[in-house]
Amino acid sequence: MINIEFWPDHIKITGHAGYAQKGQDIVCAAVSILYMTFSTCLETLDIECEPEETQSEAGTELRWQKPLGTAGIVLLTALRTGLFALANTYPENVTIHDFKPL
């Protein structure tokens, strides 16, 4: 199960989907690409939130030191929309804990 936590100043993703074998897991791939798009956009679009990413074997955590601003909130909303859609489609593989809704 992939566990996703949304906090006011960060997102944390841990676990494994377990939908299919490693390298063939479409649920894991979907979560990964949504997250990678979000984190890459925060850095490359010059959104001045000072993102800091920490990765471990358990998962990844992305914190922003300053408010996201309008562009960052749009990106976060897109990420949340995609991840919530996945969690609704694959409830045995993805769970979301939303500690502060937008």
HELIX and SHEET records of a PDB file:
HELIX    1   1 ILE A   26  THR A   44  1                                  19    
HELIX    2   2 GLY A   69  THR A   89  1                                  21    
SHEET    1   A 5 PRO A  51  GLN A  55  0                                        
SHEET    2   A 5 GLY A  59  TRP A  64 -1                                        
SHEET    3   A 5 HIS A  10  GLY A  15 -1                                        
SHEET    4   A 5 ILE A   2  PHE A   6 -1                                        
SHEET    5   A 5 VAL A  94  ASP A  98  1                                        
END                                                                             
